[in-house]
Amino acid sequence: MLKGLGLTIVLFSSALAFGKNPTPVMFSDLQAELPETRRAFRPPTYEGQEDALGYSPQAFAVPPGMEARVSFWIDIYTKYSTDQGLLHDSRYPEIVYESVDFRPIMQNEALNSYQKQAARRRLVKDRKKDIEQRLKRLQKYSSPVGLQGEDLRYWYLFDVVDEPNKFRQASHSSRLRFQLGQSDRFVKGIFYSGRYLEKMEAIFREEGLPIELTRLPFVESSFNVKAMSRLGASGIWQFLRGTGREYMRINASVDERNDPLTATASAAKKMKKNYNMLGNWPLAVTGYNHGPYGMRRMVKRYGTSDISELIEKRRGRFGFASANFYASFLAAVEVEKRAKAYFGEVYWDLPRDLEKLRLTKNISVESLVNWFDEDEALTRESNYHIRRSVWKGQVSLGRGDFVWVPKESYARAETEMNNLTSVALFNGKIYKVSPGDTLSGIANQFGVRLSKLIQANNSVNPRRLQVGQKLIIPTP
């Protein structure tokens, strides 16, 4: 078994995908400091796409009625850091009650990281309570006469809302939302995108798709290759396991959702499928989050393919993530395009000079590290799709999987692979699931910790064991 750097899987939530979970008040999934090795940032150019599917100069213009949402996300991406945020209305994001500044908490050296996060949550909770009380108080007024200060400001914030009991409705917990800023996170996303964007653009051009779509990972993951959501979406494109299996290999050795370029090729296919089903890019992009079939049902039900109209008609029932997905994408495209105006000098990471080697037999991970001149850290960094069980020596790399190797080592790697003897795919005991088996029962039977058994079989859904399924039994 190899020793060295562990492959950290980071629980990540995009700026949007919170559902009923508490809104995050802190991100900790990107390293604090950027590496010193860097290159000049190249602002995107979107010319020469006349033949791209559904393309026109206005293909990604802000749709009428979505201007305020896009402006909200531009502010989140450029004006507020991850130590700041906004309290706002979830149905009308442009209604911003107040900003929240966590910097005094973060500068308090008497608090540890857990206490700081708890203090941030308390601050947001207290501010929400104050806003709720103010909104309920305003519901008693029929005009702004007699109001002043913040009460008067809140009153005029709702000039755009023509609904009965609008202040009482806005005071509901589902409407009071906190959004963490992302300006520093966006700058880091720009940096890490430099590893892949040029090749990602080439993949989308080859598929005949607009290359603006390659900017969607700014929304999904900030180009964090280790991103994993609480729902199990993984990689820079945040594919769920079920969807990922339609396009990529997910087995005991590899999870190709975590390979940026393989996932990009899969995202291109999925985007093309969405467009062919839905007929325009606002719907196709929103369908990446909401699901294309759900979008098609909405179009049929409401008789419109205008994304702004659908959001308006489905007001309050579309879900915050889906209602804001296209707006946040357009904001990301705008912010990256004018990154120097928003942030000053920004940089790209260096591209990876690698070649893809398709394995014709099972090999040990030690062979792969050898092709990187025994640099295990670089091997891991170049092959994020390889599972932890491989690095722990429980599973080998399988025939049909691929690995990335340095270009200068490709010929040697191919020759040595052809001369190697195929190794066993599984390096521990193999157990075939019987009727009535549970993971906890199997763990007890073999004297291993349940957590260790789950980790060794991370491609298996522990709640849906199937008779005949093969499990790896790690050493106790």
VOGU-3710 file (C-alpha; in Angstrom, 3 decimals, decimal comma):
1> mlkglgltiv> 0,000/0,000/0,000  1,304/3,450/-0,904  1,778/6,131/1,689  1,733/9,871/1,249  -0,848/12,500/0,545  -4,437/11,454/1,191  -7,061/12,209/-1,421  -9,351/14,609/0,358  -12,992/14,476/-0,668  -14,577/17,782/0,232
11> lfssalafgk> -18,234/18,235/0,993  -19,160/21,184/-1,147  -22,349/23,098/-1,747  -22,599/25,391/-4,725  -23,966/28,853/-4,156  -27,400/27,576/-5,125  -27,991/23,975/-4,173  -29,163/24,247/-0,617  -32,732/22,972/-0,753  -34,033/22,621/2,800
21> nptpvmfsdl> -30,553/22,489/4,326  -29,334/25,446/6,394  -27,692/28,017/4,180  -23,900/27,751/4,544  -22,192/30,601/6,346  -18,682/29,370/5,539  -16,839/27,658/2,680  -13,693/25,664/3,432  -13,185/23,521/0,337  -10,545/25,532/-1,542
31> qaelpetrra> -7,045/25,959/-0,169  -6,401/29,342/1,405  -3,324/30,298/-0,608  -2,811/29,887/-4,342  0,411/28,266/-5,607  3,192/30,564/-6,743  3,425/28,857/-10,143  1,036/30,718/-12,427  0,584/32,281/-15,843  -1,199/35,261/-17,322
41> frpptyegqe> -4,991/35,120/-17,418  -6,538/35,216/-20,895  -9,940/36,932/-21,073  -12,355/34,773/-23,080  -13,144/35,433/-26,714  -16,398/34,062/-28,059  -16,061/34,942/-31,740  -16,172/32,434/-34,576  -19,056/30,356/-33,249  -21,559/30,941/-36,027
51> dalgyspqaf> -21,913/27,187/-36,601  -22,321/26,273/-32,922  -25,655/24,750/-31,924  -28,261/27,430/-31,200  -25,715/30,214/-31,412  -26,213/33,882/-32,208  -24,599/37,056/-30,849  -27,560/37,294/-28,449  -27,661/33,610/-27,475  -26,451/34,389/-23,954
61> avppgmearv> -27,820/37,900/-23,551  -29,692/38,525/-20,312  -33,368/37,663/-20,962  -35,882/40,456/-20,302  -37,109/40,168/-16,739  -33,924/38,525/-15,451  -31,765/41,643/-15,147  -32,193/42,014/-11,372  -31,323/38,368/-10,694  -28,171/38,565/-12,802
71> sfwidiytky> -27,125/41,791/-11,052  -27,609/40,100/-7,676  -25,211/37,296/-8,626  -22,669/39,673/-10,127  -22,600/41,418/-6,749  -22,194/38,089/-4,929  -19,306/37,111/-7,209  -17,514/40,477/-7,114  -18,423/42,656/-4,108  -18,652/40,280/-1,155
81> stdqgllhds> -16,021/37,837/0,060  -16,634/34,520/1,799  -16,385/36,453/5,079  -19,390/38,555/4,069  -22,867/37,997/2,713  -26,360/39,302/2,072  -29,697/38,704/3,756  -32,332/38,850/1,043  -35,714/37,624/-0,133  -35,531/34,210/-1,804
91> rypeivyesv> -38,388/34,905/-4,220  -37,099/38,344/-5,221  -33,295/38,219/-4,728  -32,982/41,899/-5,643  -34,733/42,718/-2,348  -31,651/42,884/-0,130  -32,327/43,672/3,512  -28,778/44,068/4,751  -25,209/42,883/4,432  -23,495/40,729/7,048
101> dfrpimqnea> -19,804/41,055/7,897  -18,101/38,092/9,578  -14,613/39,599/9,576  -14,662/40,664/13,251  -15,546/37,067/14,157  -12,778/35,655/11,966  -10,232/38,049/13,477  -11,082/36,955/17,032  -8,072/34,831/17,999  -9,843/33,580/21,128
111> lnsyqkqaar> -12,198/31,472/18,982  -11,333/28,193/17,285  -12,688/27,355/13,823  -15,747/25,539/15,198  -16,608/28,451/17,487  -16,196/30,908/14,629  -18,606/28,971/12,450  -21,103/28,767/15,319  -20,776/32,515/15,891  -21,414/33,178/12,212
121> rrlvkdrkkd> -24,571/31,068/12,318  -25,819/32,848/15,434  -25,248/36,227/13,813  -27,258/35,251/10,728  -30,020/33,759/12,873  -30,267/36,916/15,001  -30,342/39,192/11,953  -33,062/37,071/10,348  -35,144/37,364/13,504  -34,841/41,161/13,449
131> ieqrlkrlqk> -35,858/41,282/9,780  -38,811/38,966/10,401  -40,118/41,208/13,178  -39,734/44,338/11,063  -41,628/42,793/8,148  -44,475/41,656/10,399  -44,671/45,143/11,848  -44,832/46,700/8,372  -47,768/44,460/7,440  -49,907/46,565/9,786
141> ysspvglqge> -49,366/49,688/7,659  -51,427/50,566/4,600  -49,094/53,375/3,464  -45,586/54,630/4,268  -46,947/57,661/6,116  -45,265/57,858/9,508  -42,453/55,456/8,610  -38,823/56,493/8,745  -35,314/55,072/8,702  -35,035/51,358/7,993
151> dlrywylfdv> -38,801/50,880/8,157  -39,226/53,316/5,279  -36,398/51,723/3,296  -37,977/48,283/3,679  -41,328/49,676/2,548  -39,890/50,966/-0,702  -37,917/47,766/-1,276  -41,293/46,108/-1,835  -42,514/48,634/-4,405  -41,764/45,973/-7,043
161> vdepnkfrqa> -44,041/43,435/-5,326  -47,767/43,470/-6,047  -49,101/40,736/-3,773  -51,585/40,640/-0,895  -50,016/40,471/2,561  -46,622/40,886/0,940  -44,750/41,791/4,125  -46,224/38,906/6,106  -45,452/36,491/3,276  -41,884/37,794/3,065
171> shssrlrfql> -41,380/37,250/6,806  -41,775/33,472/6,423  -38,620/31,481/7,156  -38,624/30,041/3,623  -38,365/33,558/2,208  -35,623/34,929/4,475  -32,380/33,737/2,944  -28,687/34,335/3,552  -26,239/34,214/0,643  -22,530/33,999/1,357
181> gqsdrfvkgi> -20,283/36,170/-0,806  -17,879/34,570/-3,263  -15,512/37,209/-4,632  -12,343/35,558/-3,274  -13,700/32,157/-4,242  -14,356/33,335/-7,803  -10,767/34,568/-8,134  -9,554/31,128/-7,033  -11,954/29,532/-9,503  -10,412/31,608/-12,294
191> fysgrylekm> -6,966/30,443/-11,206  -7,822/26,731/-11,178  -9,788/26,998/-14,425  -6,479/27,777/-16,123  -5,518/24,106/-15,851  -8,383/22,982/-18,048  -10,340/25,728/-19,836  -8,459/25,693/-23,127  -8,978/21,940/-23,490  -12,567/22,255/-22,289
201> eaifreeglp> -13,270/24,829/-24,985  -11,781/22,473/-27,586  -14,087/19,665/-26,382  -17,184/21,861/-26,675  -16,134/23,174/-30,088  -15,676/19,603/-31,283  -19,224/18,835/-30,119  -20,452/21,917/-31,997  -21,541/23,692/-28,799  -21,066/27,299/-27,628
211> ieltrlpfve> -17,955/27,584/-25,484  -19,680/29,956/-23,056  -21,106/26,766/-21,548  -17,648/25,764/-20,312  -18,043/28,492/-17,665  -20,808/26,596/-15,859  -18,304/25,026/-13,398  -17,824/28,504/-11,915  -21,390/28,077/-10,644  -21,266/24,363/-9,900
221> ssfnvkamsr> -17,923/24,006/-8,136  -15,622/27,012/-8,642  -13,460/24,521/-10,580  -12,738/22,610/-7,375  -11,750/19,148/-8,633  -12,480/17,582/-5,233  -15,974/19,017/-4,878  -18,660/16,658/-3,597  -22,133/17,808/-2,598  -24,232/16,453/0,240
231> lgasgiwqfl> -26,416/14,790/-2,386  -23,418/12,953/-3,838  -22,820/15,160/-6,889  -19,113/15,058/-7,661  -16,404/16,829/-9,655  -16,257/20,235/-11,307  -19,466/19,542/-13,269  -21,244/18,087/-10,210  -22,658/14,967/-11,842  -24,875/12,845/-9,628
241> rgtgreymri> -23,927/9,175/-9,585  -26,947/8,025/-11,597  -26,466/10,610/-14,335  -22,720/10,059/-14,308  -23,144/6,355/-15,035  -24,952/7,248/-18,274  -21,784/8,851/-19,626  -18,775/7,683/-17,597  -17,147/4,733/-15,856  -17,846/4,523/-12,136
251> nasvderndp> -16,491/1,336/-10,626  -14,358/0,058/-7,769  -11,197/1,624/-9,220  -12,245/4,927/-10,777  -14,957/7,559/-10,694  -14,619/9,480/-13,939  -16,913/12,251/-12,682  -13,816/13,506/-10,870  -11,696/13,741/-14,005  -12,254/17,307/-15,266
261> ltatasaakk> -11,826/16,606/-18,984  -13,816/13,358/-19,055  -16,600/15,078/-17,128  -16,425/17,995/-19,573  -16,951/15,663/-22,542  -19,912/14,136/-20,694  -21,335/17,560/-19,845  -21,121/18,513/-23,526  -23,167/15,452/-24,493  -25,693/16,177/-21,763
271> mkknynmlgn> -25,982/19,834/-22,795  -26,543/18,874/-26,428  -29,255/16,438/-25,357  -30,898/19,143/-23,228  -30,864/21,647/-26,089  -32,298/19,190/-28,597  -35,091/18,424/-26,139  -35,859/22,003/-25,015  -34,953/24,197/-27,989  -33,071/27,099/-26,390
281> wplavtgynh> -30,060/27,606/-24,151  -31,789/29,255/-21,160  -33,991/26,164/-20,786  -31,178/23,722/-21,588  -28,831/25,245/-18,996  -31,582/25,390/-16,366  -32,354/21,771/-17,222  -28,811/20,863/-16,187  -29,887/21,710/-12,638  -33,645/21,099/-12,660
291> gpygmrrmvk> -33,664/18,159/-15,062  -34,601/18,387/-18,759  -37,787/16,353/-18,403  -39,011/18,582/-15,599  -38,337/21,626/-17,760  -40,185/20,072/-20,693  -43,230/19,411/-18,504  -43,198/23,033/-17,353  -42,986/24,334/-20,927  -45,948/22,187/-21,911
301> rygtsdisel> -47,998/23,082/-18,843  -47,521/26,852/-19,034  -47,326/27,188/-22,807  -44,106/29,202/-22,910  -40,417/28,541/-23,478  -39,380/31,898/-22,006  -37,285/31,227/-18,895  -38,278/34,501/-17,198  -41,970/33,745/-17,701  -41,552/30,246/-16,305
311> iekrrgrfgf> -39,810/31,575/-13,203  -42,605/34,120/-12,756  -45,401/31,585/-13,286  -43,752/29,071/-10,971  -42,981/31,761/-8,394  -42,187/30,213/-5,042  -42,496/26,641/-6,359  -39,588/26,480/-8,803  -36,989/26,261/-6,051  -34,306/28,853/-5,443
321> asanfyasfl> -31,552/26,843/-7,144  -33,471/26,251/-10,370  -34,916/29,773/-10,500  -31,435/31,284/-10,190  -29,318/28,775/-12,080  -29,344/30,518/-15,457  -28,980/33,962/-13,879  -25,932/32,864/-11,889  -24,446/31,286/-15,033  -24,864/34,529/-17,003
331> aavevekrak> -23,344/36,437/-14,085  -20,351/34,078/-14,043  -19,826/34,537/-17,801  -19,905/38,319/-17,350  -17,599/38,354/-14,317  -14,964/36,117/-15,892  -15,072/38,126/-19,129  -14,374/41,353/-17,219  -12,356/39,812/-14,397  -9,604/42,424/-14,493
341> ayfgevywdl> -12,139/45,237/-14,184  -13,776/43,555/-11,191  -10,729/42,146/-9,387  -7,602/43,771/-10,778  -4,823/41,377/-11,769  -5,887/37,725/-11,891  -3,962/34,628/-12,958  -4,337/31,170/-14,426  -2,761/28,005/-13,087  -0,378/26,163/-15,402
351> prdleklrlt> -1,946/23,562/-17,724  -1,156/19,892/-17,152  1,021/18,349/-19,870  -0,422/14,836/-19,756  -1,462/12,031/-22,090  -4,337/9,612/-21,538  -3,325/5,946/-21,415  -6,102/3,359/-21,736  -5,245/0,251/-19,723  -5,301/-3,081/-21,540
361> knisveslvn> -4,815/-5,054/-18,320  -5,101/-4,667/-14,569  -2,107/-2,844/-13,099  -1,030/-1,806/-9,623  -0,994/1,858/-8,682  2,729/1,471/-7,968  3,280/1,065/-11,719  1,457/4,328/-12,353  3,546/6,173/-9,771  6,671/4,777/-11,403
371> wfdedealtr> 5,684/6,487/-14,673  5,653/9,763/-12,727  9,235/9,066/-11,576  7,947/8,037/-8,130  6,255/11,397/-7,503  3,122/10,154/-5,754  1,753/13,629/-5,028  1,900/14,565/-8,719  0,382/11,201/-9,678  -2,595/11,838/-7,414
381> esnyhirrsv> -2,996/15,427/-8,576  -3,019/14,260/-12,196  -5,506/11,429/-11,588  -8,308/12,712/-9,382  -10,635/10,053/-10,753  -8,731/7,203/-9,073  -10,551/6,052/-5,943  -9,132/5,974/-2,438  -9,430/2,186/-2,339  -6,783/2,029/-5,087
391> wkgqvslgrg> -4,375/4,232/-3,153  -4,956/2,091/-0,065  -3,968/-1,031/-1,960  -7,396/-2,664/-1,743  -8,154/-2,481/-5,474  -5,999/-2,339/-8,590  -6,524/-0,218/-11,675  -8,674/-2,237/-14,044  -8,523/-3,135/-17,707  -10,509/-0,555/-19,668
401> dfvwvpkesy> -9,859/2,225/-17,148  -7,615/5,090/-18,178  -4,842/6,968/-16,400  -3,057/10,218/-17,136  0,721/10,014/-17,514  3,333/12,682/-18,321  3,705/13,176/-22,067  7,411/12,439/-21,888  6,680/9,119/-20,146  3,835/7,954/-22,387
411> araetemnnl> 5,873/5,719/-24,727  7,651/4,074/-21,796  4,382/3,610/-19,905  2,677/2,000/-22,903  5,596/-0,378/-23,479  5,875/-1,335/-19,818  2,117/-1,849/-19,526  2,198/-4,273/-22,455  5,013/-6,215/-20,782  3,431/-6,315/-17,327
421> tsvalfngki> 1,575/-9,339/-16,019  -2,031/-8,487/-15,213  -2,587/-8,303/-11,448  -5,665/-9,264/-9,446  -8,297/-6,532/-9,485  -9,224/-6,990/-5,820  -6,513/-7,350/-3,209  -8,688/-8,371/-0,267  -11,364/-10,974/0,323  -14,409/-10,865/-1,927
431> ykvspgdtls> -17,825/-11,543/-0,415  -20,979/-12,196/-2,425  -24,110/-10,673/-0,876  -26,741/-13,200/0,242  -30,467/-12,665/0,938  -30,983/-10,775/4,209  -27,433/-9,401/4,364  -26,741/-5,911/5,674  -23,456/-4,042/5,620  -23,345/-3,900/9,408
441> gianqfgvrl> -23,915/-7,656/9,605  -21,181/-8,342/7,053  -18,811/-6,022/8,938  -19,464/-7,931/12,181  -19,027/-11,257/10,406  -15,528/-10,365/9,214  -14,512/-8,276/12,224  -14,020/-4,997/10,360  -15,357/-1,548/11,161  -18,508/-0,618/9,258
451> skliqannsv> -16,976/2,700/8,177  -13,978/0,847/6,748  -16,224/-1,573/4,838  -18,237/1,313/3,367  -15,044/3,137/2,403  -13,675/0,058/0,634  -16,915/-0,236/-1,358  -17,695/3,411/-2,030  -19,359/2,611/-5,346  -22,002/0,588/-3,475
461> nprrlqvgqk> -25,186/2,140/-2,105  -25,255/0,820/1,504  -29,055/1,082/1,598  -29,572/-0,938/-1,567  -27,503/-4,088/-1,334  -28,361/-6,565/-4,062  -28,170/-10,329/-3,805  -25,097/-11,520/-5,692  -23,330/-8,178/-5,393  -19,598/-8,513/-4,705
471> liiptp> -18,062/-6,594/-1,818  -14,420/-6,012/-0,968  -13,627/-7,071/2,594  -10,693/-4,943/3,792  -8,185/-6,267/6,266  -9,297/-5,584/9,886
//
